[in-house]
Amino acid sequence: MIHFHPRPQFQRNDWETLDGQWQFAFDDENLGVKNKWYVNFPSGRRIEVPFTYETKASGIHDPNHHQYIWYSRQVQFKTGKNILLHFEGSDYLTTVWINGEKAGEHKGGYTAFTFDITPFVISGENTITIRVEDSPDTSQPRGKQRWLGENFGCWYVQTTGIWKTVWLEYVSDTFIEYVKITPNLDEHSVTFEIETNNQTNQKEIIVQADISFSGEKIQTVSALIKDGKAKMTSTILKNGDIWSVQKWSPETPNLYDVTFSLRQNEDTVDELKSYFGIRKISIEGNKILLNNEELYQRLILDQGYWEESELTPPSMEALEKDIDRILALGYNGLRKHQKIEDNRFLYLCDKKGLLVWSEMAATYSFDDKAIANFTNEWLEILKQHYSHPSIITWVPFNESWGISNVYDDANMQHFTEGVYYLTKTFDPMRPVITNDGWEHTLSDIITLHDYEEVGEVLYNRYK
């Protein structure tokens, strides 16, 4: 079995998975909070995490909608360090208790999130209890998940609860929370933006980045942490030689390794390993360029659904086999359709040189609630997946889903334009396709989806 760190671009050594058997309960009458299930969990059913109860792989396989569900598990934590509880994906409103104390809450189905549970942990055996609320509400980002009682059209069974890996990580009091990596091919450099958990450091903290390629050290750069943040830029040239740059592309998916460390009083208080690719995606006239050379994209539409596990990949072997088959068929990329995929999937795309258009899961209504839900989750996604070199295009909307009257509704037009500019503000280097395939308002690439099956008709339509 293939074992990858849950976040291959953000690896510490001290972690453990919580995937596997959990206690599970439906709460159809919504009495769990009132009856304090986070203290006295009802015994009985079990589920295989990270598969949702709707799937065969979960061991339950109930396709009916249940709005409130609960999980519980006993865990013995290591002592002496802070403990982070990570969820790579749980749909939709997730609340966590540790030993009966509320540790945090997160809204969103396609984003990862983390709780520092250190204050709630006791010596010996601990209880993690999780409540997830999901509904057929069309104002929450759904993607290809149905909101009706039965499957219809190209919409599948809903996904409720934990559907990506859950894991623990042990860290010091001060640690790196986030790294944003921006390659600059033309300047032969890379920029690192670091965020730490502590914004009021009483002692001087230095962050250092050690860059290497194929085990050979290239550069070291460091900066002082101020207000919990630091920004530093390093050349990637080896001995000043511009021919030493190892570009990332589908033909040469070269990856640089980088180790980030926090230093306080000469002591290393945190260290994590990451990687990046040096590549440039740009547009000149009517040509899309990768590394300043014209790029011809042969993309497959990848919905990422599996027969026995729905949205959740059944294994890392299955993910890798899927990618290898795409490459074997002669494609050089994919549009991940209406889904934000596992970090380990993106790592494999980075490693194997598979281009990715990252597409947001659609809402299916247009109101204030949908706008807020969409925008908040989209910003989280941009931040979490920014540093993957394989992602070359952002796709916030698809075929006017959730913005059905965008052709003549000014508010919908303003919304799509706002999301375009918001995306470009956070990430000016990648193209944005605002409404893939149908009516475009503001897009860097104009795309057209045509489902015509007869070649002659298609030719005559566009000749």
N, C-alpha and C positions, 0 to 999 in steps of 0.2 A: 504494500500500500504506500502511496506517495504521501509524505507528511511535509506540508509547507506551513510556515508561520502564518497565522491568520492575516497579518499585514506585512507581506514580504518587503515592503519599502520602509518599514518602521519596526525593526526587529531588536528586541532585547532578549537576553538569554533566559531570564527568569520568568517563565510563564507556564500555564497549564490549561488544557481544554476542559470545558464543562459539558461538552457534547456527550450524548448518551441517554440513559434512562432517567427520567424525572417523574415525579408524581404529577397527575394531571386531573383537572375537573372542569366540567362545564358549569356555568353559573347563569342559566337561562332566566332565572327570576331576579338576577342582580341583587343577591342577598349576601354575597361574599364579604364585602366591606363591612356591612352592618353586623354580620356574625363573626367578624374578625378571623377570616380564614388565614390571614398572615400570622396569626398566633396558633390557631387550631385548624390545621388543614384537613379537609375531609379525605379519608383514606379510600383506596379502591383502584382507580384506573391509573395506567402509566402510559408514557409517550416517549418516543425516541426523538430527542432533540438533535439536529435543528429542523426536523421535518414537521410540517403543520398537520393538524388533526385531519385535514381533508385528504391527505395523501395515503397511499398504501404503505409507503416507507415509514410512516409514523407509528404503525401498528394499530391505528384506530380506523382510518379510512371512512370518515363520515363527511360526505360532500355538502351536507346541510349547513346553513348559516347559523352560527352561535355567536352572539354579540359579545359575551363576556366569558373569558376562559382564564384558568389559573394554572400555575406551575409551582412546584416546590421541590427542594433538594437539600440534603444534608452535606456539608462540606467542612473539612478540616483545613484551615488556612495555615500557611507558614507564618511565623511570628518574626518581629524585628524590622519589618519594612511596611511601607504603605501599600495598600491593596487596591488595585483598579479592577473593576468589573466591566468587561467590554461586551457589547452586543453589536454584531455586524449588520443585523437587520431584524426588526420585529414590527409587525404590522397590526395595529396602527398607533394606539395610545398605550404606552407601556409604563407601569408603575412597579417599583421594586422595593421590597422590605428585606432588611437583614435583621434576623432575630426579633421580629415584630416591630422594628423601627423603620419608618419610611426613609429610604436612601435616595430616591430620585424619581423623576418622571420625564418621559420623552414622547413627543408627538411626531409621527412620520413613519412611512412604511419602507422607504428605500435607502435610508441613511444609517450610518453607524453612530453609536453613541456610547459614552463611558460614564460610570459613576465611581467616585472615590469612596469606597465603603469602609475605610479604615476606622472612622469613629464608632462604627456599629459592631465591629468584630469583637468576639470574646475568645478566651482561651478554650481550646478543645473544639467540640462540634458546633457548627453554626448552621442556621437555617436560612436559605435564600428562598423568598416567595415572590412570585411575579404574577401580576394581573395584567391582561391585555384586553383592551376594548377595541373592537373593529365593527364597522357598520357598512351597509350598502350605500352610504352617503356619496353622492356623485360630486361633492365639493372637495373630497380628499383625493389626492393622486392615486389612481387605480391601475393604470396601464391596461393590460389585457384581462384583468380580473372582472368577472361579471358583477353586476349590481342587481340583477333580477334573480328569481328563484331557480332558473334553469340556464344552462349554457345556450348561447344564441350567436349567430353570425360567426365572428372570429374571436369571441370572448369566452374565456374558460372559467373553471371553478375559482372562487375567491381564495385568497391566501390570508389566513388569520393567525396571528401570533408569531412566535419565533421561527424564522425561516432561514436564518444564517447562523454561523457558528457563535457560540458564547464561550468566553474565556477569561481567565484571570491573569493579571500581571503584577509583579512585585517591584516596587520602585522606592527610591529614597524620598526624603521630605521635599527636595527640590528636583524637578525632572523636566525634560523636554516634552511639551504637549503637542507641538505641531511644527512641521517643517515644510516650507514652500520652496520648491526647487525650480528655477527658471534658467534654461539653457540659452546661450547667446552664441550661435554658430559664427556669425560674422565677426564678433569680437573675440572669439576663441576663449570664452569665459563661461562661468556658471555663477548664479546668484542664489544664496541661501537666505531665507527669512525664517528666523527661529522664534518660537513662542514658548515660554516656560509657564509652569503653574503658579509661580510665585512672583508677583508684581511689585513686592515691597522688600526686596532682598536687603538685609542689614549688612551683609558682607559682600565683597566684590566677587562676582562670578564671571568666569570667562567661558565662552563656547568655542570649541575648536573643531574644524572639519579636516579630516585626513582623506585625501582623494587618491585612489589607485586605479590601475587598469591591468587586468590579468595578473594580479598579485604584485605588480610593480608600483611603487609609490610615485605619484605625479606631483602633487602640491599639498601644502598645509596652509590653512588660513584660520585666523581667530579673530574674535571681537568681544567686547565687553557687553554683558547683559545689562540693559537699562530699562527700567519699568517693565521688566519681564520679557523684553524683546531684544533682538539683535538682527542686523542685516550685514552680510559680507559677500564680497565678490572675489572670485579666484580665477586666474588664468588656468586653462587646462593644457597649455603647451608644456611639453617636456623639453627642458633646456632651451626654451625659446623657439623650438622648431615647429613651424605651422603645419608641416607634413605629419606631425605626430598626432594630430587630432583624429580620433576614432569616431566617425559619424554613425548615428543610428538611422537605419532605413530598413525596409523589408528585406533587401538583399544582404545587408550587413547590420544586423540588430546588435550593435556594440553597446555594452552597458559599463559605465564607470561605477566602481564601488566607492562609497564614502562612509566614514565612521564619524559620528558626531559625539562629542564628549563635553560634559560640563565640569569645570574645574573650580574648586573653592578651597583656598588656602593650600594649594598644591595637591589637594586630594581630588580624585575623580568621583563625583557624586552621581553621575549618570552617564551612560554610554549606550548608543544605539547604532545599528548598522542599516544603511540604505543604499540606494543606487540611483543613477539618472542616465538619461540618454542625451547626447548632443545632436539635436536636429532642429530644423527650422521649417515651419509650414507657413506659406505666404501665397498671395494672389497678385499677379501682374496682368492687367488687362483681362483677357478671358482665359487665362491659364492658371491652374493651381500648381504651385511649386513645392517640392520637398527638397530641402537643402539646396535651394536656388536652381533646381533642375525640374523640368516639367514632370508632373506626376500623373500617371494614368491609373485610376482606381477601379479595381474589379472587386466589387463588394457583394457579400451575401447578406440577406436580411436574416438576422439571428434573433429569434424570439426567446431563446433560453428556457423553454419548457421541456420537462422530462416526463416520461410515461408514468412512472411510479412515484415521483417526488415533486411534480409540478414545477414551481419556480426554483426550488432548491436543487442544485446539482447533486446527483446521487453519490459522487465521489470525485476526488481530484483526478483519478485515472480517467473517469468519464469526460471531465472537462478537457484534459489534455488530448484525449483521443478525438474529441469533437474539433478542436483547433487543428490538429494534425490532418484531419480529413478535409477541412476547409482549404488548407494550404495544398494538399495533394490534388485537389480538384482544380488548382490553378488560380484561385482567388488570392488577393493580397490584403484583404481587409473585410470588415463587416460593419453593418449598422446594428448595434445592439438595440433591439426594438422594444420600446415601452417598458424598459427594465434597467435598473442599475445593478450591474453584475458584481459578483464577489471580487474582492481585491486580488485574490489568488488567480482568478481568471485574467485580470489585467496584467498581473505579473507574467503569466504565460505568454500573453500577447506582446508584452515588452521584450521578453526573452527570445521569442520566436520570430518577431518582426511582423506581426499582424496589425494592420491599421484598424483603428476603431473610431466610429462615429458614436458618441455617447448621447443617447436620446432619453429625455425625461418621460416618466409615466404620466399619462394625461388625467386631468379631471374631466368630468362630463357635464359640468354645469358652469355657468359664468355668473358669479356673484361675489360679494365682498369676502365671504368665507373662503371660496375657492381661490380667489386671488391671493389671499394671505397664506393659505396652506401651500399653494404652488410655489410662491416666491420664496418663502422661508426654507422649504425643503430643497429647492433648486440651488440656493446659495450654499447650503450645507454640502450638496453634491459637488459643486464646483470646487469648494475648498478641499474636500476629501480626496478627489481624484485628479487634481490639477497637475501633480508631478509625474504622472505616467506618460512616458514618451509616445506610447502607442496611440493615445487619444489625440486625434488631429482635428476633430470637429465637434462642436457642441450643437445639439438639436433639442431645443426646449419644447417645440410643438410639432405635432405630426398630423397632417391632413385635416386641419381645422378642428380636431377633437378638443372639446372644451371651449372652443371659440368658433362655434358653428356659423355665426353670421359675420365673420371678420371681413367679408367682402364689402359690406356696406355699413357696418356698425362701428362708429368712431371710437367708442370706449374699448371695444375689443382690439381695434387697431392700435390705440394708444398703449394698451396692455402689452401687446407683442413687441411694440417698439421700445417700451420701457424695459422689458426683459432682455431685449437685444443689447441695449446700452448698459444695463446692469452687468450682463455677462461680459461685455467687452471691457468694462471698467475693471472687473476682477481679473480678467484674462485677455489682454489685448493681442496676444500672439496667435490665438487660434481663430479660424473662421467660425461664424455662427450662422446656422440655417434656421430662421425663425419659425417657419411653418412648412416643414418638409413635404414636398410633393404637390401641395395645392396652392391656395391664394397666398402669395408672399406680400408682406408689408415692407419689411426691411431685412434683407439677408445678404450675406457675403457671397453665397452660392445660390443660384436659382435652380431648384430641382423640380422634376416633373414625374409623377407616378401615373403610369398608364397601364391598365390591366388588359389591354387588347391581346387576344390570343392568336389572331390571324396576322401573319407577317405582312401580307400584301396590303391589308387595311392600315396597319401601322406605318408602313412605308409611305403610302399615299397621303396619310395624315400629315406627315412631317417633311416630305421631300422638298 
